[in-house]
Amino acid sequence: MRIVCIGGGPAGLYFGLLMKKLHPQHEIRVVERNKPYDTFGWGVVFSDATMESMKVWDAESAAEIQDAFNHWDDIEVLFKGTRQRTSGHGFVGIGRKKLLNILQARCEALGVELIFETDANGDQDYPDADLIIASDGLNSKIRNRYQEIFQPDMVTRPNRYIWLGTHKLYDAFTFDFRKTDHGWFQAHIYKFDDKTSTFIIETTEEAYQAHGLGEMDQQGSIDFCQDLFSEVLEGAELMTNARHMRGSAWLNFNRLICGNWSHFNGKSHVVLMGDAAHTAHFAIGSGTKLAIDDAIELTNQFEKLGHDKDRIPAVLEAYEDIRRVDVARIQNAARNAMEWFEVVGQRYADTLEPEQFMYSMLTRSQRISHENLRLRDKDWLEGYERWFARKQGLNVVEGERCLPPMFTPYRLREVTLPNRIVVSPMAMYSATDGLINDFHMVHLGSRALGGAGLVFAEMTCVSPDARITPGCLGLWNDEQTRAWKRVVDFVHANSDAKVAIQLGHAGRKGATKLAWDGMDKPLDDGGWPLLSASAQPYLRNSQVPKAMDRADMDRVKADFVSATKRAAETGADWLEFHAAHGYLMSSFLSPLTNLREDEYGGSHESRARYPLEVFRAMREVWPADKPISVRLSCHDWFEGGNTPDDAAIFAEMFKDAGADLIDCSSGQVWKGDQPVYGRLYQTPFSDKIRNEIHIPTIAVGAISEADHANSIIAAGRADLCAVARPHLADPAWALHEAAKIGITSVPWPKQYVSGKSQYEVNITRAAANAAQPAK
């Protein structure tokens, strides 16, 4: 094949040398606009895993790269006058120029033709090529030529950063956070050769403008940064290698992802690679890793499927399918890390203590979890666990392992939960005329015995016409109150768990069949009239609800107040107001479902007017010593709907109205919504509301193991974690998760104690067997 790599960065060079090494008969050229052995930039960071992969594919270049690497395990954070350090993180750094020089020399040794000082206009310059690698960077001419094919999605992020260097050497990946009169600045610092360190400085647009950095020349910016970070620089100077750039050299990061990565232009196959196809923020240092991994995977697919020209389409299809998944995973982690730094001032730095700030920073990408930190640096993590436990008032013995965050108590008003695990409200559709029955007694009672700190029943409806289905729970009459009290009394008598009742009204999503008979489908008979903020059906074949008038509002508010009083009579410990998932109160909050033109529609204040009116009336009659939470849909996941920013506005309104906590869910407001699912995918909503609005939160969504819950709570992303499906599969989820992470001090119900030690022994044996090498 005739192969042309346009762009002589890591992707193009590494792909060229791998293909030439494996199949010398290929004619391969790498076209680069810079001079030979010339490049810009400071150091780049690799993971240990990428280095191991490079050793397999080309041991010669890998050996040279490894000899030039600077390896370190420690991360150090300077923050609010403290200096904290943790180990076991495994980074390697190398100068970008040194890396490219090694790859250039290896290409030449293998017979790859390197063409320098040639600024290719695009793929049309090489009509005889069978395969063109578009490795020409973020501003790729080739990608821009075929935008309708590649479908690039480029987003310019809000923070400003400047990429500098210094001759001071650091023995850890160092982060320094400095507050000015106009906001926070942070430095990302790492050594990449025996005399130089990369020094990236980042800040918000507001701080950048307020300090006049946009009007300064490069030297002015350098002088400003050198003064601001004088403590960590210890007299060393900052340097730039971007004198060719005009102005102050501060940049905005551009996040790129493409809908397609390859194209046949009529003569040649063209494929994107490296920054031309995708970018990953420097907060996790993965841009070079992604480029190298692209080159390896494309080579791997040629090895698997064949090096003939007619195999190119199949190779490119397989390459994209495989790399798209891994790139998405890295980009998701990079996005989380990037967003953490973008809001670090308003969300974390001003409020978190140094110890929790450090933990939050280490886990910012959500790829590093609680137990992963234990593997990396057991002493540091267990020291942090002791610090966290002391903050909750627990007696802790220095040097001994204590309860991890999820098993520490939590107090709100006068209610103290024994731990931070919540059984989510999950619809069982098993009531008759709203009456809680023996099924619910067993269902809720077993979860309470299973170790959860707070047990929710499903949404309990405030009137017969407030139900989703005929099988939904209700709390509108004395018989229901007595049945509810029986469950509450059982939980209190037989466990340390507390009981929560979630009150709601189905609104436009009511009068439907039981889930297993047809989710969201309207009842064939026996239905009831529906109410909503506006006369919009949930589905096209759903009943059209009535847009509520004032009389309807008064009646429904009275129903909520009456149900609240009944909830207090049951002895329940906690009340929740359901204003999420497209039900009645949610239908007022979302602009997708609230089309009103009166005082209850339009602005945030107007859309929230009626839900707040109902909530305040409930707060007045609910015992003052017991908490009320509010469940919100923090993202409608549909164009024109509420976003996390809108949810934060509503959360502050409910906080001002007396809410004690926000239960942060999302979606289910509009049919056709498109949530972006993934592990802990809704936790960022909780993080935002807790740390920007300063109200406690519950995190929900894809939390399935102790590691998840401990990470969320330890970082301050939520105060409680709600677990749904895992609790359906395992009523004793909390007790079993404790055993899995080696915590034996969590008590079991006295009736089950004889099974506790055997379960813990079995867990230990299974872990030991899994660690044994296969024979």
PAVEXLUM-993376 format. One record per residue (C-alpha): x, y, z. Coordinates in steps of 0.1 Angstrom, whole numbers, padded with zeros to 4 digits, always signed. Layout:
<pts>
XYZ
...
</pts>
This chain:
<pts>
+0000+0000+0000
+0009+0036-0004
+0003+0054+0029
+0006+0091+0036
+0004+0104+0072
-0004+0141+0071
+0009+0155+0104
+0041+0144+0121
+0028+0142+0157
+0028+0110+0178
-0001+0094+0159
+0012+0098+0124
+0048+0089+0133
+0039+0059+0155
+0015+0044+0129
+0041+0049+0102
+0068+0031+0120
+0046+0003+0131
+0033-0004+0097
+0068-0001+0081
+0083-0024+0107
+0056-0051+0102
+0053-0048+0064
+0084-0031+0049
+0069-0034+0014
+0045-0006+0023
+0055+0028+0009
+0049+0052+0038
+0054+0089+0040
+0049+0113+0070
+0044+0149+0060
+0051+0175+0086
+0050+0213+0083
+0078+0219+0109
+0115+0216+0104
+0133+0183+0110
+0137+0175+0147
+0118+0207+0156
+0086+0209+0177
+0067+0230+0202
+0053+0222+0235
+0067+0210+0269
+0062+0176+0285
+0035+0150+0278
+0022+0124+0302
+0017+0087+0296
+0001+0060+0316
+0021+0029+0326
-0004+0008+0306
+0003+0027+0274
+0040+0022+0279
+0036-0016+0283
+0016-0017+0251
+0044+0002+0232
+0069-0023+0245
+0049-0051+0228
+0045-0033+0195
+0080-0018+0191
+0105-0027+0218
+0133-0006+0202
+0115+0028+0204
+0098+0018+0237
+0133+0013+0252
+0145+0047+0241
+0113+0064+0253
+0114+0046+0287
+0151+0057+0291
+0140+0093+0286
+0109+0090+0308
+0106+0105+0342
+0085+0082+0364
+0068+0093+0396
+0042+0079+0419
+0033+0108+0441
+0006+0135+0438
+0011+0166+0460
-0015+0193+0465
-0009+0228+0479
-0041+0243+0491
-0050+0268+0518
-0016+0267+0534
-0014+0229+0535
+0008+0205+0516
-0007+0170+0512
+0008+0141+0494
-0003+0106+0484
+0015+0079+0465
+0010+0049+0441
-0004+0068+0411
+0021+0057+0384
+0027+0085+0359
+0055+0089+0333
+0064+0121+0316
+0086+0129+0286
+0094+0161+0267
+0072+0164+0236
+0103+0173+0215
+0122+0143+0229
+0093+0119+0222
+0089+0131+0186
+0127+0130+0180
+0128+0094+0191
+0099+0085+0168
+0113+0104+0139
+0147+0086+0142
+0130+0053+0144
+0109+0060+0113
+0140+0069+0094
+0158+0037+0106
+0129+0016+0093
+0126+0034+0059
+0096+0057+0065
+0100+0088+0043
+0098+0119+0065
+0089+0151+0046
+0094+0183+0066
+0086+0219+0061
+0056+0210+0039
+0022+0223+0049
-0001+0199+0031
-0034+0214+0019
-0052+0181+0024
-0058+0147+0010
-0062+0160-0025
-0024+0167-0026
-0018+0129-0026
-0041+0113-0052
-0020+0082-0056
-0022+0073-0019
-0043+0042-0010
-0046+0053+0026
-0043+0088+0040
-0039+0092+0078
-0053+0126+0088
-0031+0132+0119
-0030+0169+0113
-0042+0180+0148
-0071+0198+0162
-0074+0223+0133
-0072+0195+0107
-0076+0208+0072
-0088+0173+0060
-0115+0170+0087
-0126+0206+0080
-0128+0198+0042
-0152+0170+0048
-0172+0183+0078
-0205+0169+0064
-0188+0134+0064
-0169+0135+0097
-0195+0155+0116
-0171+0171+0141
-0186+0184+0173
-0163+0210+0187
-0170+0227+0220
-0149+0256+0233
-0146+0253+0271
-0148+0283+0293
-0116+0282+0313
-0084+0299+0301
-0050+0282+0304
-0013+0290+0295
+0013+0263+0289
+0047+0273+0305
+0078+0256+0317
+0104+0260+0345
+0138+0246+0353
+0127+0238+0389
+0123+0200+0392
+0094+0185+0411
+0094+0149+0425
+0056+0146+0424
+0028+0156+0401
+0020+0189+0418
-0012+0209+0419
-0011+0244+0434
-0043+0263+0441
-0041+0300+0447
-0069+0324+0455
-0068+0360+0443
-0092+0389+0448
-0109+0379+0416
-0110+0341+0418
-0089+0309+0419
-0059+0299+0397
-0045+0264+0397
-0012+0251+0384
-0006+0216+0370
+0031+0208+0374
+0052+0178+0364
+0088+0170+0356
+0095+0157+0321
+0133+0156+0318
+0163+0160+0340
+0161+0198+0340
+0126+0209+0331
+0090+0208+0343
+0058+0216+0326
+0038+0243+0344
+0002+0247+0331
-0018+0275+0348
-0056+0276+0345
-0083+0300+0356
-0118+0311+0348
-0127+0336+0322
-0139+0359+0349
-0106+0359+0368
-0087+0361+0335
-0105+0393+0325
-0106+0408+0360
-0068+0406+0362
-0064+0422+0328
-0045+0392+0314
-0061+0396+0280
-0044+0430+0276
-0010+0417+0287
+0018+0405+0264
+0033+0371+0271
+0060+0385+0294
+0033+0403+0314
+0014+0370+0319
+0045+0352+0329
+0054+0378+0354
+0019+0377+0369
+0020+0339+0371
+0055+0339+0385
+0044+0362+0413
+0012+0343+0421
+0030+0309+0423
+0062+0321+0439
+0058+0298+0469
+0059+0266+0447
+0085+0280+0423
+0109+0289+0452
+0127+0315+0431
+0127+0296+0398
+0115+0314+0367
+0087+0305+0343
+0095+0301+0306
+0075+0301+0274
+0083+0284+0241
+0054+0300+0223
+0069+0334+0215
+0056+0329+0179
+0020+0334+0193
+0006+0368+0195
-0009+0383+0226
-0007+0367+0260
-0007+0331+0248
-0037+0321+0270
-0059+0295+0253
-0093+0278+0257
-0095+0241+0255
-0115+0227+0226
-0133+0194+0232
-0137+0175+0199
-0155+0143+0190
-0165+0132+0155
-0195+0114+0143
-0174+0094+0117
-0137+0089+0114
-0132+0076+0078
-0141+0085+0043
-0133+0074+0007
-0127+0105-0014
-0130+0088-0047
-0093+0079-0049
-0080+0073-0014
-0093+0061+0019
-0090+0088+0046
-0090+0082+0083
-0088+0105+0113
-0063+0099+0141
-0052+0116+0172
-0064+0152+0179
-0079+0154+0144
-0105+0128+0156
-0108+0136+0193
-0094+0156+0222
-0090+0148+0259
-0084+0176+0284
-0049+0179+0300
-0065+0174+0334
-0060+0137+0330
-0031+0139+0305
-0045+0115+0279
-0041+0133+0245
-0008+0116+0236
-0020+0083+0250
-0051+0084+0228
-0029+0092+0197
-0006+0063+0204
-0035+0039+0211
-0051+0050+0178
-0019+0041+0159
-0017+0007+0177
-0053-0003+0171
-0053+0007+0134
-0021-0014+0129
-0037-0042+0149
-0067-0043+0126
-0045-0045+0095
-0026-0074+0111
-0059-0092+0118
-0078-0084+0086
-0050-0082+0061
-0027-0056+0045
-0041-0057+0010
-0058-0025-0004
-0091-0042-0007
-0091-0048+0031
-0089-0011+0039
-0127-0005+0043
-0131-0034+0067
-0100-0024+0087
-0113+0012+0091
-0147+0001+0101
-0133-0023+0128
-0108+0004+0140
-0135+0030+0145
-0158+0006+0163
-0132-0004+0188
-0115+0030+0193
-0148+0048+0196
-0157+0029+0228
-0123+0035+0245
-0121+0071+0234
-0156+0077+0248
-0145+0062+0281
-0114+0084+0283
-0133+0115+0271
-0160+0110+0298
-0133+0108+0325
-0115+0138+0310
-0148+0157+0309
-0154+0150+0346
-0119+0161+0354
-0121+0192+0332
-0154+0203+0347
-0140+0198+0382
-0113+0223+0375
-0137+0247+0357
-0158+0251+0388
-0132+0244+0415
-0135+0278+0430
-0173+0283+0433
-0179+0246+0441
-0150+0232+0461
-0122+0255+0470
-0141+0281+0490
-0161+0255+0510
-0142+0222+0514
-0116+0216+0541
-0082+0207+0527
-0086+0170+0535
-0118+0166+0516
-0107+0189+0488
-0077+0166+0482
-0100+0135+0481
-0124+0153+0457
-0095+0162+0434
-0080+0127+0433
-0114+0112+0424
-0125+0141+0400
-0126+0119+0369
-0147+0092+0386
-0122+0066+0372
-0103+0065+0405
-0126+0051+0432
-0124+0046+0470
-0110+0011+0469
-0087+0020+0440
-0072+0046+0463
-0067+0019+0489
-0047-0001+0465
-0026+0029+0455
-0020+0043+0490
-0036+0024+0519
-0021+0045+0546
-0033+0078+0531
-0068+0065+0524
-0073+0050+0559
-0060+0083+0574
-0086+0101+0554
-0113+0076+0565
-0104+0084+0601
-0105+0121+0595
-0140+0117+0579
-0153+0095+0608
-0141+0120+0634
-0160+0147+0615
-0192+0126+0621
-0185+0124+0658
-0172+0088+0659
-0145+0077+0683
-0115+0067+0662
-0083+0049+0672
-0052+0063+0654
-0036+0037+0631
-0066+0014+0631
-0091+0010+0603
-0125+0026+0610
-0159+0027+0594
-0157+0039+0558
-0179+0070+0548
-0210+0051+0537
-0213+0035+0572
-0209+0067+0592
-0241+0081+0607
-0259+0111+0593
-0280+0136+0612
-0306+0160+0597
-0328+0180+0620
-0334+0156+0650
-0332+0124+0629
-0300+0104+0629
-0296+0077+0602
-0273+0048+0612
-0255+0050+0578
-0257+0068+0545
-0274+0041+0524
-0309+0047+0512
-0334+0022+0497
-0347+0041+0467
-0385+0046+0463
-0392+0018+0437
-0427+0013+0424
-0441-0022+0433
-0476-0017+0419
-0489-0041+0445
-0515-0021+0465
-0552-0024+0464
-0571+0009+0467
-0539+0025+0478
-0536+0002+0509
-0501-0009+0520
-0503-0047+0526
-0482-0077+0537
-0462-0076+0505
-0450-0042+0514
-0443-0052+0550
-0420-0080+0538
-0405-0059+0510
-0397-0028+0532
-0390-0048+0564
-0365-0070+0547
-0346-0040+0533
-0345-0024+0568
-0332-0057+0583
-0307-0057+0554
-0288-0028+0568
-0299+0003+0550
-0300+0035+0569
-0332+0049+0554
-0360+0030+0537
-0383+0046+0512
-0415+0031+0499
-0426+0039+0464
-0443+0072+0457
-0474+0073+0480
-0503+0091+0463
-0523+0118+0480
-0556+0110+0465
-0572+0082+0444
-0568+0103+0412
-0532+0110+0421
-0521+0074+0414
-0500+0063+0385
-0518+0029+0384
-0545+0011+0404
-0517-0007+0422
-0500+0024+0437
-0498+0032+0474
-0520+0059+0489
-0524+0079+0520
-0558+0095+0519
-0578+0076+0545
-0575+0062+0581
-0572+0026+0570
-0541+0035+0549
-0527+0055+0578
-0530+0025+0602
-0515+0001+0576
-0486+0025+0571
-0480+0028+0608
-0478-0010+0612
-0449-0010+0587
-0432+0019+0604
-0435+0003+0638
-0421-0030+0625
-0390-0013+0611
-0384+0007+0643
-0388-0023+0665
-0366-0046+0645
-0338-0025+0630
-0319+0008+0634
-0333+0020+0600
-0355+0050+0596
-0386+0052+0574
-0393+0077+0547
-0426+0084+0529
-0425+0101+0495
-0457+0119+0487
-0467+0127+0451
-0493+0131+0424
-0490+0113+0391
-0506+0142+0371
-0505+0136+0333
-0488+0102+0338
-0517+0087+0358
-0545+0062+0351
-0521+0037+0334
-0517-0001+0335
-0495-0020+0360
-0459-0020+0347
-0460-0057+0337
-0493-0052+0318
-0480-0023+0297
-0457+0004+0311
-0473+0039+0307
-0502+0026+0286
-0536+0040+0296
-0561+0018+0313
-0586+0002+0291
-0613+0009+0317
-0616+0021+0353
-0595+0052+0346
-0599+0086+0361
-0596+0122+0349
-0560+0136+0349
-0546+0170+0359
-0514+0187+0348
-0498+0221+0344
-0509+0222+0308
-0532+0201+0286
-0504+0179+0272
-0507+0141+0271
-0476+0120+0281
-0479+0097+0251
-0498+0103+0219
-0524+0078+0229
-0525+0089+0266
-0554+0107+0281
-0553+0145+0277
-0550+0161+0311
-0569+0191+0322
-0548+0222+0328
-0553+0230+0364
-0573+0259+0375
-0573+0276+0409
-0599+0253+0423
-0579+0223+0412
-0548+0237+0428
-0566+0244+0461
-0580+0208+0462
-0546+0192+0454
-0528+0213+0479
-0553+0203+0505
-0547+0166+0496
-0510+0170+0501
-0515+0187+0534
-0539+0160+0546
-0515+0133+0535
-0486+0150+0553
-0506+0150+0585
-0513+0113+0580
-0476+0106+0574
-0468+0123+0607
-0494+0100+0624
-0477+0069+0611
-0445+0078+0630
-0424+0080+0598
-0391+0097+0603
-0387+0115+0570
-0410+0130+0543
-0402+0136+0506
-0420+0159+0482
-0420+0143+0447
-0414+0171+0421
-0396+0150+0395
-0401+0126+0366
-0429+0144+0348
-0455+0139+0376
-0478+0167+0386
-0454+0190+0404
-0426+0183+0379
-0450+0193+0351
-0451+0228+0365
-0413+0230+0368
-0403+0219+0333
-0408+0243+0303
-0415+0212+0282
-0447+0205+0301
-0456+0239+0314
-0470+0261+0286
-0491+0283+0308
-0493+0320+0302
-0506+0330+0336
-0486+0336+0369
-0478+0298+0370
-0459+0297+0337
-0429+0313+0321
-0400+0322+0344
-0384+0299+0369
-0402+0318+0397
-0435+0314+0380
-0431+0278+0371
-0421+0270+0407
-0449+0291+0422
-0474+0263+0427
-0450+0235+0438
-0435+0259+0463
-0470+0268+0476
-0478+0231+0482
-0444+0224+0497
-0447+0253+0522
-0481+0241+0533
-0467+0206+0539
-0437+0220+0558
-0461+0239+0582
-0478+0207+0593
-0449+0183+0592
-0431+0180+0626
-0404+0206+0629
-0379+0180+0643
-0381+0158+0612
-0367+0165+0577
-0384+0170+0544
-0365+0163+0512
-0375+0173+0476
-0370+0150+0446
-0361+0169+0415
-0354+0159+0379
-0321+0177+0375
-0319+0172+0338
-0348+0167+0313
-0323+0152+0288
-0343+0168+0260
-0338+0200+0239
-0357+0229+0255
-0361+0212+0289
-0345+0218+0322
-0308+0215+0327
-0286+0211+0358
-0284+0249+0359
-0322+0252+0361
-0323+0224+0387
-0299+0244+0409
-0322+0274+0407
-0352+0253+0418
-0331+0237+0446
-0323+0271+0460
-0360+0281+0460
-0369+0249+0478
-0341+0254+0503
-0354+0289+0510
-0389+0274+0515
-0376+0250+0542
-0364+0219+0523
-0337+0201+0542
-0323+0180+0513
-0326+0176+0475
-0330+0141+0461
-0312+0145+0427
-0327+0123+0400
-0333+0131+0363
-0353+0124+0332
-0387+0108+0326
-0403+0142+0321
-0407+0140+0284
-0411+0108+0263
-0382+0106+0239
-0356+0120+0263
-0321+0108+0258
-0302+0103+0290
-0264+0097+0288
-0262+0066+0309
-0231+0053+0327
-0217+0045+0361
-0227+0072+0386
-0242+0092+0357
-0265+0113+0379
-0240+0120+0406
-0227+0153+0390
-0262+0168+0395
-0260+0160+0433
-0224+0174+0434
-0235+0206+0417
-0265+0213+0440
-0247+0202+0472
-0216+0223+0467
-0231+0253+0449
-0264+0257+0466
-0251+0244+0499
-0279+0221+0507
-0275+0183+0515
-0283+0159+0487
-0290+0123+0478
-0272+0109+0449
-0290+0083+0428
-0285+0063+0396
-0262+0034+0387
-0248+0032+0422
-0243-0005+0426
-0214-0012+0451
-0198+0001+0483
-0169+0015+0463
-0193+0038+0445
-0211+0050+0476
-0179+0055+0496
-0164+0075+0467
-0194+0098+0464
-0198+0105+0501
-0161+0108+0509
-0157+0134+0481
-0186+0154+0493
-0206+0148+0461
-0236+0138+0482
-0246+0131+0518
-0266+0100+0511
-0266+0074+0483
-0299+0058+0471
-0296+0023+0458
-0324+0009+0437
-0320-0022+0415
-0292-0038+0437
-0317-0037+0466
-0343-0055+0445
-0317-0083+0439
-0304-0084+0474
-0324-0071+0504
-0292-0073+0526
-0272-0053+0501
-0256-0030+0527
-0246-0058+0550
-0232-0078+0522
-0212-0049+0508
-0197-0043+0542
-0184-0079+0542
-0170-0075+0507
-0148-0046+0517
-0137-0062+0550
-0159-0043+0574
-0171-0067+0601
-0182-0042+0627
-0215-0034+0611
-0241-0052+0632
-0265-0078+0617
-0300-0084+0631
-0297-0106+0662
-0318-0133+0645
-0293-0135+0617
-0260-0132+0636
-0252-0169+0633
-0249-0164+0595
-0227-0134+0597
-0193-0150+0604
-0199-0177+0578
-0208-0152+0551
-0176-0131+0559
-0154-0162+0558
-0169-0172+0524
-0161-0137+0511
-0126-0140+0523
-0121-0174+0508
-0135-0163+0475
-0112-0133+0474
-0082-0155+0482
-0091-0181+0455
-0095-0153+0429
-0060-0141+0437
-0045-0175+0431
-0029-0180+0397
-0047-0204+0374
-0032-0239+0371
</pts>
